[in-house]
Amino acid sequence: MKRNALAAWATAAVYVASASAVFAQTPQGDAKAGAQKVQSCQGCHGIPGWRTAFPEVYHVPKIAGQHPQYLVNALKAYKSGDRQHPSMRAVAQSLSDKDMADLAAYYATETK
Ligand code: HEC
């Protein structure tokens, strides 16, 4: 029993170590710089319960309070085409890695 707990702890430690290795490759996000860049996002994100009406009705996901690495990964996927949404692809095309990190840092600290 005790040995299992130790093994679980060791596995968790490996996950944490590899997660920080991923962070090390990404530019450091600056939430203050991100706050200057959100104008182009707030029209769609950040309105509670908001849905677009054109060209079709769809729900805009809440991005505030999500993990910064998740947000960066999502933005990179739109930019590369792994994620297909047309408006987000257009938005992500214009973002540098630093922009993405800053925006992710900003949104991760927001709760609304
Ligand atoms: C024209 C409206 C619009 C604008 C402007 C916009 N977004 Fe989005 N965003 C969406 C929609 C709609 C989705 C959901 C797309 C999908 O289904 O993949 C989305 C998805 C996302 C996701 C993935 C969320 C998740 O839960 O997986 C992130 C991250 C994101 N947007 C960040 C941004 C950032 C940062 C900006 C500004 C630089 C921005 N968006 C500007 C409409 C918009």
Boltz pocket constraint, residues with backbone or C-beta under 6 A from the ligand:
constraints:
  - pocket:
      binder: B
      contacts: [[A, 37], [A, 38], [A, 40], [A, 41], [A, 42], [A, 43], [A, 44], [A, 45], [A, 58], [A, 59], [A, 60], [A, 61], [A, 62], [A, 63], [A, 70], [A, 71], [A, 72], [A, 74], [A, 75], [A, 83], [A, 84], [A, 85], [A, 87], [A, 88], [A, 91], [A, 103]]
      max_distance: 6.0
